[in-house]
Amino acid sequence: MTTLPRLFRTASFRLAAAFALIFAVSALILGGVVYWTTHGALEQQMNSRIMADLDRLRGEFQTGGQAQLAAEVRRTAGRPGALHELVADAGGTILAGDMTTVPQPGWSTIEPHRMPSDESELVGFRTLTVRLPDGTLLAVGDDLEWIEDADEAIFHAFSVAVLVTLGLGIAGGALLSVAFLQRVDAISRTAEAIIAGDLASRIPVRGTGDDLDRLSNTLNHMLGRIADLMEGLRQVSNDIAHDLRTPLARLRQRLERVRATAASVDDYAVAVDAALAETDTLLETFAALLRIAQIEGGARPPVRDPVELHAIVETVVEAFTPSAEEDGKVLVSPRLDPAVVAGDRELLTQMLVNLVENAIRHTPAGTRIEVDLTAGSGVVRLTIADDGPGVPAEERGRIFRRFYRLERSRTTDGSGLGLSLVKAIADRHEATVSVSDNRPGLRVSLDFNLHDGASAQPAGGGHPVTAQHSR
């Protein structure tokens, strides 16, 4: 398809052409109104001049009769700006005046003809002829030329206006279409690059804030989200291929060993129990992966209920305090500000459970674990801090990856998905997650936006406490 047809087929060109046509039609209608109004006003002015001059000449006739009337007509004939006049006797013989024919009584129009005083110019008249008491015919007329000149000027002015409007409209539409096509071509090139596999390609934005910029920003946001999902899918595929291969291989080795060495039913029963436990662990891992994928992919509509986060913290800390004490650790909540956030109570509970159980599981005896909740300046901060061995600075950015575990934690039960689930839930709630050194230990902070309707009734209901383990 050539550039010219594409130019004419764009919405911007059609819109500009439509507006140009509307303006042109409006100019034509306005021109018609101005034309007829002006023409009528000029004719009315001409008629008034003719009637006034006719009344003046009637006064001359009443004063001195036909002779004085004829003399007055001869005296004013040919003066600049004077009207055309004629006096004829009852038989139609012209006695005075500059008209060559005697019009019929009443209003009439004399077609353009050559005047005796200037045969080079054709002149048309609008005349009013009356018969005086003695039968004398008196006619007064005015040139139609100046009305015709005014009509022509109006017609010419509005014709130029219509042509200029159409020309500017078409030119403007062409310019807009060229710019529009450039933007569309940029979007097409980006789409083709993405189809070719370049998921990092983005639509250029001019920064003008127009409709195409807003569309480009939306598409770029969508492309970014797609790229994140594809990267997540790639990472999950790699993680499954690498991290699940080991437990599956271990399960196969156990079964092969049992088949080769088992000597009794009890041996087989023990092997089956071990295989079932290993299988349950794998199923839990897949369930955790599915849970993360559902949260990150938005498989269900987001819940934005007002939730009392301090009540969740209080419940979770109370539930895990005995477990922490059994392991020789202290779990406390020194500061617990009342705070309401918008979100899903079940997911927020799961997130906090994972963080608390993760801290208990991966710290030595004697560790103090603090869960604080502070609210202020429209931000709610949830902090889980411990004084355990912590996480090396170079490792902190990786602990939220799926299946990622510190070297010292590989002998500890867990799948390496707990903190990945925490990150997914935090992102779902538009919360910012940060990891820092607690000197000693690890500090995990999550910043939420304070719910606008903090005084609203929060979503209630209890939820079971379950967790995925990681670090």
LOTOR-979681 format. One record per residue (C-alpha): residue in three letters; x, y, z. Coordinates in pm, whole numbers, padded with zeros to 5 digits, always signed. Each point is the difference from the previous one (the first is absolute). Layout:
% LOTOR-979681
AlaXYZ
...
//
This chain:
% LOTOR-979681
Met+00000+00000+00000
Thr+00146+00337-00101
Thr+00045+00292+00238
Leu-00267+00214-00164
Pro-00293-00240+00049
Arg+00116-00069+00356
Leu+00002+00373+00061
Phe-00360+00036-00112
Arg-00113-00304+00196
Thr+00119+00125+00340
Ala-00254+00106+00259
Ser+00179+00333+00053
Phe-00023+00092-00370
Arg-00364-00098-00019
Leu-00078+00195+00314
Ala+00184+00309-00129
Ala-00173-00032-00339
Ala-00338-00036+00170
Phe+00058+00312+00210
Ala+00124+00188-00309
Leu-00315-00102-00187
Ile-00217+00108+00293
Phe+00175+00337+00015
Ala-00032+00037-00379
Val-00372-00075+00009
Ser-00037+00239+00294
Ala+00185+00268-00197
Leu-00229-00057-00299
Ile-00310+00028+00216
Leu+00136+00310+00170
Gly+00094+00145-00340
Gly-00353-00061-00128
Val-00150+00169+00303
Val+00238+00297-00031
Tyr-00061+00018-00375
Trp-00380+00012+00020
Thr-00001+00229+00304
Thr+00242+00245-00159
His-00173-00013-00337
Gly-00336+00069+00158
Ala+00139+00287+00209
Leu+00163+00159-00307
Glu-00319-00032-00202
Gln-00195+00158+00285
Gln+00252+00283+00013
Met-00026+00046-00377
Asn-00379+00008+00012
Ser+00009+00262+00276
Arg+00233+00223-00206
Ile-00220-00035-00308
Met-00318+00083+00191
Ala+00163+00298+00173
Asp+00118+00144-00335
Leu-00341-00066-00151
Asp-00168+00195+00281
Arg+00242+00287-00056
Leu-00084+00016-00371
Arg-00371-00016+00073
Gly+00046+00312+00209
Glu+00162+00173-00299
Phe-00297-00100-00216
Gln-00249+00131+00253
Thr+00192+00327+00017
Gly+00058+00076-00368
Gly-00167-00271-00203
Gln+00151-00207-00277
Ala+00240+00272-00119
Gln+00161+00049+00342
Leu+00016-00376+00050
Ala+00179-00049-00333
Ala+00239+00285+00078
Glu+00088-00152+00337
Val+00068-00337-00159
Arg+00228+00162-00260
Arg+00182+00192+00274
Thr+00083-00308+00213
Ala+00070-00240-00287
Gly+00357-00130-00003
Arg+00097+00118+00347
Pro+00223-00240+00200
Gly-00214-00225+00214
Ala-00325+00122-00161
Leu-00274-00246-00083
His-00122-00059-00351
Glu-00314+00203-00079
Leu-00243+00033-00289
Val-00294+00229-00087
Ala-00234-00089-00289
Asp-00328+00147-00117
Ala-00326-00191-00006
Gly+00082-00135-00345
Gly+00332-00148+00115
Thr+00229+00259-00156
Ile+00309+00051+00215
Leu+00029+00363+00111
Ala+00304-00026+00232
Gly+00221-00257+00172
Asp+00275-00249-00070
Met-00211-00308-00060
Thr-00041-00122-00358
Thr-00332-00179+00050
Val-00318+00082+00188
Pro-00072-00270+00261
Gln-00350-00120+00081
Pro-00163+00154+00310
Gly+00103-00170+00328
Trp+00316-00179+00096
Ser+00199-00153-00283
Thr+00348-00107-00097
Ile+00163+00125-00314
Glu+00247-00248-00145
Pro+00360+00121-00041
His+00041+00231-00298
Arg+00240+00266-00121
Met-00054+00355+00128
Pro+00021+00292-00241
Ser+00251+00168+00229
Asp+00231-00305+00008
Glu-00061-00259-00268
Ser+00294-00210+00119
Glu-00184-00117+00316
Leu-00311-00213+00030
Val-00230+00122+00275
Gly-00312-00161+00148
Phe-00257+00188+00208
Arg-00258-00063+00262
Thr-00266+00265-00060
Leu-00323+00131+00143
Thr-00233+00173-00248
Val-00308+00204+00092
Arg-00255+00195-00205
Leu-00059+00355+00120
Pro-00344+00168+00001
Asp+00046+00152-00348
Gly+00111-00331-00151
Thr+00372+00073+00019
Leu+00213-00308+00067
Leu+00271+00036+00261
Ala+00258-00280+00046
Val+00286-00023+00245
Gly+00253-00284-00003
Asp+00326-00110+00153
Asp+00286-00213-00133
Leu-00009-00367+00089
Glu+00376-00020-00046
Trp+00098+00085+00356
Ile-00235-00265+00139
Glu+00141-00250-00244
Asp+00353+00100+00105
Ala-00088-00057+00366
Asp-00156-00338-00084
Glu+00309-00098-00194
Ala+00232+00107+00282
Ile-00195-00203+00253
Phe-00005-00302-00228
His+00372+00029-00069
Ala+00088+00042+00370
Phe-00195-00304+00113
Ser+00120-00208-00294
Val+00358+00073+00099
Ala-00085-00078+00364
Val-00149-00337-00098
Leu+00297-00090-00218
Val+00248+00108+00267
Thr-00191-00199+00264
Leu-00001-00311-00215
Gly+00366+00046-00090
Leu+00110+00053+00357
Gly-00216-00289+00117
Ile+00146-00238-00255
Ala+00355+00122+00064
Gly-00047-00022+00376
Gly-00152-00345-00035
Ala+00295-00110-00213
Leu+00251+00129+00258
Leu-00190-00162+00286
Ser-00023-00322-00197
Val+00374-00005-00067
Ala+00069+00043+00371
Phe-00266-00259+00083
Leu+00145-00250-00247
Gln+00346+00050+00149
Arg-00135-00083+00346
Val-00194-00300-00135
Asp+00308-00122-00185
Ala+00200+00027+00324
Ile-00261-00213+00177
Ser+00004-00250-00288
Arg+00380-00022+00008
Thr-00008-00063+00374
Ala-00264-00270-00043
Glu+00206-00167-00273
Ala+00311+00014+00218
Ile-00191-00166+00285
Ile-00135-00265-00237
Ala+00361-00064-00104
Gly+00088-00065+00366
Asp+00126+00338+00123
Leu-00218+00031+00311
Ala+00202+00301+00119
Ser-00116+00215-00293
Arg-00234+00284+00093
Ile-00211+00255-00188
Pro+00166+00345-00008
Val-00186+00271+00193
Arg+00027+00367-00095
Gly-00100+00135+00339
Thr-00280+00218-00139
Gly-00267-00171+00207
Asp-00230-00041-00301
Asp-00225-00300-00070
Leu+00273-00194-00180
Asp+00243+00066+00285
Arg-00253-00132+00251
Leu-00063-00302-00223
Ser+00375-00056-00037
Asn+00050+00019+00377
Thr-00281-00249+00055
Leu+00139-00237-00263
Asn+00352+00035+00144
His-00135-00080+00344
Met-00177-00304-00145
Leu+00317-00107-00182
Gly+00199+00040+00319
Arg-00250-00216+00184
Ile+00014-00263-00277
Ala+00381+00007+00009
Asp-00007-00050+00378
Leu-00240-00292-00036
Met+00212-00156-00273
Glu+00312+00043+00212
Gly-00184-00152+00293
Leu-00110-00290-00218
Arg+00355-00052-00122
Gln+00132+00017+00354
Val-00262-00244+00127
Ser+00078-00239-00285
Asn+00370+00016+00079
Asp-00064-00035+00371
Ile-00223-00301-00048
Ala+00250-00159-00237
His+00291+00049+00242
Asp-00145+00000+00352
Leu-00267-00267-00035
Arg+00230-00237-00183
Thr+00189-00073+00321
Pro-00298-00116+00213
Leu-00138-00199-00293
Ala+00337-00165-00055
Arg+00024-00071+00376
Leu-00346-00157-00005
Arg+00095-00220-00295
Gln+00323-00110+00167
Arg-00186-00097+00317
Leu-00252-00204-00194
Glu+00276-00171-00200
Arg+00193-00074+00318
Val-00307-00147+00166
Arg-00074-00215-00303
Ala+00356-00129+00007
Thr+00047-00045+00376
Ala-00341-00034+00168
Ala-00040-00341+00159
Ser-00334+00031+00178
Val-00338+00164-00011
Asp+00109+00238+00276
Asp+00288+00121-00216
Tyr-00242+00072-00280
Ala-00239+00177+00239
Val+00278+00227+00126
Ala+00103+00078-00358
Val-00356+00080-00102
Asp-00043+00231+00300
Ala+00322+00181-00090
Ala-00109+00026-00363
Leu-00338+00139+00103
Ala+00168+00259+00222
Glu+00229+00102-00284
Thr-00298+00015-00235
Asp-00194+00218+00245
Thr+00295+00237+00013
Leu+00001+00022-00379
Leu-00375+00059-00007
Glu+00036+00277+00259
Thr+00269+00155-00217
Phe-00222-00008-00306
Ala-00291+00140+00204
Ala+00223+00286+00115
Leu+00108+00068-00359
Leu-00362+00002-00112
Arg-00092+00232+00286
Ile+00277+00245-00097
Ala-00099-00018-00367
Gln-00365+00069+00085
Ile+00092+00302+00211
Glu+00248+00144-00250
Gly-00226-00070-00299
Gly-00311+00147+00161
Ala-00198-00321-00042
Arg-00265+00139+00233
Pro-00123+00358+00033
Pro+00196+00201+00258
Val-00169+00045+00337
Arg+00021+00354+00136
Asp-00180-00037+00330
Pro+00109+00205+00301
Val+00211-00234+00215
Glu+00124+00062+00355
Leu+00364-00091-00050
His+00075+00034+00370
Ala-00258-00271+00076
Ile+00172-00236-00245
Val+00340+00069+00159
Glu-00142-00061+00345
Thr-00161-00330-00105
Val+00306-00134-00182
Val+00244+00095+00277
Glu-00226-00163+00259
Ala-00029-00316-00214
Phe+00376-00040-00052
Thr+00125+00103+00345
Pro-00021-00355+00142
Ser+00187-00141-00302
Ala+00272+00262+00039
Glu+00033-00074+00373
Glu+00035-00372-00072
Asp+00297+00082-00224
Gly+00153+00221+00266
Lys-00083+00327-00178
Val-00193+00311+00100
Leu-00282+00132-00222
Val-00137+00340+00107
Ser-00183+00299-00142
Pro+00140+00310+00178
Arg-00198+00253-00202
Leu-00341-00059-00151
Asp-00169+00314-00136
Pro-00364-00032-00109
Ala+00010+00000-00379
Val-00251-00079-00274
Val+00115-00089-00350
Ala-00194-00095-00313
Gly+00047-00360-00105
Asp-00072-00369+00035
Arg+00002-00111+00363
Glu+00080-00362-00087
Leu+00301+00092-00216
Leu+00131+00251+00253
Thr-00025-00263+00273
Gln+00186-00253-00217
Met+00270+00257-00072
Leu+00063+00074+00367
Val-00009-00370+00092
Asn+00269-00073-00258
Leu+00221+00282+00128
Val-00034-00098+00367
Glu+00043-00373-00057
Asn+00293+00070-00231
Ala+00169+00202+00276
Ile-00064-00274+00259
Arg+00118-00283-00225
His+00324+00159-00118
Thr+00137+00155+00319
Pro+00185-00173+00286
Ala-00121-00041+00357
Gly+00014+00317+00206
Thr-00108+00220-00291
Arg-00239+00287+00067
Ile-00258+00060-00274
Glu-00195+00326+00000
Val-00311+00075-00206
Asp-00078+00372-00001
Leu-00283+00193-00165
Thr+00028+00379-00028
Ala-00240+00242-00167
Gly+00054+00361-00096
Ser-00006+00247-00290
Gly-00232-00222-00203
Val+00242-00297+00012
Val-00022-00320+00203
Arg+00332-00185+00058
Leu+00009-00365+00101
Thr+00345-00109+00121
Ile+00126-00349+00087
Ala+00348+00020+00152
Asp+00222-00255+00172
Asp+00347+00002+00154
Gly+00105-00328-00161
Pro+00277-00060-00254
Gly-00175+00210-00263
Val+00054-00014-00378
Pro+00318+00115-00176
Ala-00046+00332-00180
Glu+00073-00155-00340
Glu-00274-00261+00057
Arg-00283+00227+00116
Gly-00122+00085-00349
Arg-00046-00369-00083
Ile-00193-00132+00298
Phe-00338+00073-00164
Arg+00080-00215-00304
Arg-00181-00329-00036
Phe+00190-00299+00146
Tyr+00285+00224+00116
Arg+00156-00110+00330
Leu+00314+00097+00184
Glu+00269-00265+00006
Arg-00035-00049+00376
Ser-00377-00049-00037
Arg+00009-00283-00252
Thr-00012-00259+00277
Thr-00307+00165+00153
Asp-00349-00108-00097
Gly-00166+00226-00256
Ser-00047+00054-00370
Gly+00151+00347-00045
Leu-00336+00147-00101
Gly-00117+00170+00320
Leu+00161+00340-00064
Ser-00100-00018-00368
Leu-00359-00025+00118
Val+00060+00294+00236
Lys+00129+00211-00290
Ala-00295-00098-00221
Ile-00252+00094+00271
Ala+00180+00329+00069
Asp-00003+00090-00369
Arg-00368-00091-00013
His-00063+00256+00273
Glu+00235+00260-00155
Ala+00223-00024+00305
Thr+00372+00074-00012
Val+00228-00274+00136
Ser+00351+00078+00125
Val+00267-00215+00167
Ser+00273+00149+00218
Asp+00257-00086+00264
Asn-00140-00001+00354
Arg+00355+00007+00153
Pro-00007-00283+00079
Gly-00260-00198-00187
Leu-00244+00073-00279
Arg-00272+00263-00031
Val-00285-00037-00251
Ser-00226+00305-00040
Leu-00322+00032-00195
Asp-00153+00344-00063
Phe-00375+00019-00069
Asn-00216+00298-00086
Leu-00235+00085+00286
His-00359-00077-00100
Asp-00194+00318-00088
Gly-00303-00116+00193
Ala+00193-00096+00311
Ser-00313+00043+00207
Ala-00190-00256-00211
Gln-00090-00336+00143
Pro+00279-00246-00081
Ala-00049-00334-00165
Gly-00029-00261+00270
Gly+00013-00374+00022
Gly+00264-00242+00110
His+00233-00183-00235
Pro+00217-00305+00051
Val+00369+00060+00058
Thr+00215-00179-00261
Ala+00343+00078-00138
Gln+00259-00062-00268
His+00360-00005+00123
Ser+00295+00186-00144
Arg+00330+00172+00056
//
